Amino acid sequence: MAVGALARRGSAFPPRVSQSICPGALEGAFRVVRTDGGQHLGYAEYVAGQSLISKPSAVGRLLTFFEDLQAASLNTDASVRLLEEVRDELA
């Protein structure tokens, strides 16, 4: 079973980060942007609302979290193959 094998490998789940960035914030979407002045800002959405994150160390942790997600993700071809396997299993 493709989904079960992926879950057992641990690849289906993102790495955990400290909730000190913004408690509950990584339960939803987040973005990191660079302003015209070169400052990086984080924006996180979650069930209870949203947060603008400007502290450089916290924004750095968001960037690290994104890099970890990127490293753990499948490439495009592998993603397509997995989706096809799951589709076939559910059919």
N, C-alpha and C positions, 0 to 999 in steps of 0.2 A: 504494500500500500504506500503510495508516494507521499501522502501527507504524514502518515505515521513515521516513515523513515526520515523525513525531513525534520520532524519534531524531535525524534530521538537524537539526531545529530546536533540539535540545538540551533540550527540555522534559521528556524522559523521565527525565532524570537529575538528582538533587539537586545543589546546589552543594557544593563541597568546603569543609571547614573544617580548621583547624589541628589536627593530632593532639596538640598540646600540652595540649588540654583533658583528654584521657585517651587515651593511645595505644591504638588499635584500638577504642575505645568506640563510635564512630559507625558500626560495622559492624552494629549491631543497634538495638534499640529504646532510646529514652530518654524520660525524663519530667522535668519541672520542677514542683515543688510548692512551695506556700507554707505554712509552719508556722503554728500558732496565734499564735506570737510575731512573725510577719511576715517571717521569714527565708526566702529562696528556697534550695531544695536541688535538685540534679540527681541523677538516678539513671540510669545507663547499663548496659545488658546487652550482652554481646558474647561471642564464641566462647570466650574464655579465662576468662570470669567476669562480674563486675559491679563497678561502682564507685559510691560515693556521693560526690558532688561538692558541696563546701560553699564553696569559695573564690568570693567574689562575682564576680570578673572571669571565672572559668571558667563559672559559671552564666549570666552575661550573654552569653557567647559561645554557649552552648546556646540561649538565648532568641533571639538573633540568627539562629542557624542555623534554628530553627523558623520564624521570620518569613520567612526566605528561601525555605524549603520551601513555606510558605503562599502566598507571592507567585508562585512558579513553578507552582503546581498549577492544574489546570483547575477551573472551577466545576462544579456538580453536573450541569447539562444537558450541558455539553461532555464530561464524564466518561462519562455514559450513552451519548452519541452515539459516542464513541471505542470504548467496550466493544462496542457493537453492530456497528461497522465491523470490529473485530478478530474478533468472533464470526463475522460473515458471511465474512470472508476465510479463516477456518480451517475453515468448513463444507464 
